[in-house]
């Protein structure tokens, strides 16, 4: 059983909290400490963003985080090294890399999958790799016991949902609104209805993200989803903090979100 599957099994119906931060933001040396801070606050799974110069799904907050990380020269191999360092003191919390296909393609699917598994990565979400093009990457990931995680949007057709169901493992990530990360104006009832419809096709846990900025929204959406995914709000917290206070502030915010979905 993968670490992700084991995590959901341990929760036994309780809702998972999946926080996102960008590797290398605000500085490469702080990322592993922040990852441990997320766990201290109650994170069940960590999504670790791989900095990329030309994102298509990230809003301005996460775009700026990637720019800060790239200014420090952080690349995919550096991110894998951070995961390996995290694993020296945490063998249990699943880590999912979230990013774009180009760095993975440049490294080579098989080489990337082997390196990611050796570092202690558990899943990979490549935003710009649609299911009909994901066969080779998914096969490489699964050959290294990594879970391919896919996005599902409000506009995703039933046919594409079926394709995603054929490739995905670990969990699927439902995008709660049409827009980029950090956008607002969530319709809680509409999201709940869509998740209920997805369960006719998807047997994996369903996480929901994009636009979740506070404990109240997290609590409301947790009634329908298996996991709550929060990114931009946490990245904003890091940006507003100093390097000396970032871990403490992040831990406190994650703890408030975790308490809300219990």
N, C-alpha and C positions, 0 to 999 in steps of 0.2 A: 504494500500500500504506500502510495506517495505521501510526502509530508502534507500536501494540500488536502488529500482525501482523509488522512489521519486527523488533521485539524478539524474538519467539518464533522467527522465521526465523534471526536471528543466533545464537540459543542452539543451534540445530541439534540438538535433542534433550536438551540439558542443561536442568536444572530452573531455573525462574525463582523469584526471591524477591520477594514483594510485601508490603512493610511498610505498615502503616496508622498514621497519626497524625490527631489532630483539629485542624483549622485553628483557630488562635486560642488554643490551649492550649500552654503556660501563659500566654502573652501574644501578642497579634497580631504584635508586632514580631519575634518569635522564629521564627515558623512557617517562613518561607522559609529561614532558616539551618538549621533542623532538616531540611527537605527536602533541602538540599545534603548534610547529614550522613548522611542515609539513602543517598544515592548514593555518597558516599565509602566507606560500609561495604559496598557491593555490591548495593544495591537495583536490580532490573531494571525494576520498575514501582512507582509510588507510588500507594497509595490514600489520598486526602485526605478526611477526614470533614467533612461540613458540619454544624455544630452545630444541634441541634434540640431543642425543649423537651419533646417527648412521644415518645421513641423506643420501639420495640417489640421490637427485636432486640438492643439493646445491653445488656450487663451493667453492673453498678455502676461498674466502672472507667471505661468509656467514657462512661457517663452523667455521671459527675462531670467528666470532661474537657469534655463539652458544656456543662455548667453553668458551668464556669470561663470557657469561651470566650464564652458568652452574657452572662456578667456584664461582659465587656469590650465588649459590643455587637456582636459579630461576626455578620454575616449573610451571605447568599449572595453578594451583590455584593462584599463584603470578601474572601470566599474566592476569587472569580474574580480579584480584583486581586492576591492573593498568588500565584496561578498565573502571572499575567502577569509579575510581578516575578521569579519563579523562571525563567521562560523567557528572561529577559535574559542569563542565564549558562548555561543548559542547554537546548539545542534538541532533545535526543535522548530523554531518559528519559520514557516515557509517564506521564501523570497521569490517574487515574480518580477522579472525585468519587463519594463514597459517602454517601448520606443518605436523606431521606424526601421524599415527593412534594409536600407542601404548599408549601414555598418555591418549587419549580419551577413548580407550578401557578399560584401567585400571580404570578410573573413573566410567565407565558405560555410555552408550550412552544417556539414558534418563536423568540421573543425570547431565551429562555434558551439555546437551542441555538446561536444566532448569537453571543451574548455569550461562551459557554463556548468555542466554537471560536476566536473572536478572542483569547481569553485564553491559549489553548494547551492546553486540556483535550483529552483523547483519548477518554475513555469516561465513562459515567455509570451508576451502580448506584443505583436507587431501591428501597429495601428493601420498601416497602409498596405497590408497583405490580405486581399480578399480571399474568401474560402476557396473560390474556384482556382486560385493561383497558389494555394497553400500546401498542395500535396507533398512536394519535395521537402519543404521546410518541416512540415508536421511529421513526416516520416523520420527525418533526422532527429527531431526533438524526442519523439517517442522511442527511438532506438537508444537514446541516452537516458531514458526514464524521466524525461521532462514533459510537463503538461503544456500543450498549446492552448492559450487562452484567447478568445475572440470577443470582439465588440458586437453588440446587436443594437441597432438604432431604432427609434420609433417608426422609421420608414422602411425597415427591413421587411422584405416580403417573406411569405411562408416558405417559398422555394429556397430562398437563401438561408433562412433559419434551419431548414432541413440539411443544407450543406454544412452549416456551422456545427450542427449536432453530430454530423458524421466525423468531423475533424477534431472537435474540442475535447478537452479533458480538464479536470481540476475544478473549474467553474467557468461561467460565462459572465461577461460584463455588459449589463444593460445600460445604455446611455439614456439618461432620464429625460433629455430634451434635445431638440434640434438646435445645435450650436456647438460652441467650443467649451473647453473646460472653464469652470468658474462663472459661466453664465447663470442667470437667475430665472425667475418666473416659472417655478415648478408647479405643475398641476398634479397634486398627490393622487387624486382619484384616477386620473388618466394613466399615471405610471402603474398604479396597483392593477388596473384593468389589463394593461399590456403584459405585465408580469404573469398574471393569471392565464392569459392566452398563450404565452410562451411555454408554460408548463405542459401544454398538450404535446409539445415537440421536444422540449429540453428536459432531460432527466438529471442533469448536473445542478449543483447549487447555482443560484442566480444572484450576482452582486449588482447593486445599482450605484451609479456615480454620475458626476457632472452636476454642478449646481447645489451640492449639499454643503451648507456653510455654517450650520449651527446645530445644537443638540435637538431643538424642536423638530427640525426637518428630518434629521437622522432618525428620531424616534417614530415619526409618522411613517416614513418609508420602510422602516424595519418590520412593520406589520405585514408587508407584502413580500419583501426580499429576504434572501438568506444571508446577505452580507451588505454592509454599507461601506462605500468607498469614498474617501475624502482626500482631495489633493490640493486644490488652489488655496483653500483656507489655511492649510498647514504651511504651504510655501509662503504665504503672506506673513504668517507668524514668524517664520525663519527670517524673512527679509527685514521685518521690523525689529528683531532682536539683535543683540550683540552676539559675538561668538561665545562669550562667556555665559550668556543667559539663554541661548537658543535651546539647549537640551531641556532645561527646566521648564521653559515656557511651552515647548512642544509636548512634553510629557503631561503637563497640566491640561492642555487642550484636548489631547487624546483621551485622557481619563474622563473628562466631562462628556465626550462623545460616547465612550464605552458605557458610562453609567446610564446614558439616555436610552441605549438600545437593549439594556439588560432586561 
